[in-house]
Every structure is written in C-alpha cells, then in structure tokens.
Amino acid sequence: MRKTIYTESAHTAEAAQPAASNGPATDGLPNHLLTAFEVAEFVGCHEETVRRAYLRGLLVSQRFGVRGRRFHPTDVLDWIRRGAPTKPS
C-alpha cells in the first residue's frame, strides 16, 4: 500500500497553525479521522478486528463515502480504555 505524504508550502504553513488547542489530548494520534488500517496499526491488532468492533457497536465510526468508515481519535482511545485487543508491549 502506497502512502503519500503531503507537505505544506511556506504561505499555507502560517495559516494552518492552530491556536492553543483546548480539545482533549489524543495521545499521539493524528488530529483527523482515521481509517481502519490506521487504527489497527496504532492499537496493534488486525484490521479485521477493527471492522468487527464497529460492526458489533464497540467502536464508533462515521460513514465516509459509500463503503468507507472513518474513526475519530477520541473514540479509538475510548475503545482502548474499555479493553481493545492490543498486542503486549
């Protein structure tokens, strides 16, 4: 799977810098909606485990297009706190 990394140009870097964030901490997760693959990579489980979790109602997801799902970082952290199947460190 190819991953594309986009960089900001000099004139958009200043405008894209947010002010002091008052939102909840995301513990190292990016501040955008995550795919099932990204969630599985962060949690340390298989991608199908993430899909089964949202099908069973254990993980909140948002529809993204016709077949896609995306996950909010705070929902992922909540799922981990409630006992997501993670690999031991």
Secondary structure, DSSP 8 states (H G I E B T S, - for coil): ---------HHHHHHH------S---TT--SS-B-HHHHHHHHTS-HHHHHHHHHTTSS--EEETTTEEEB-HHHHHHHHHTT------
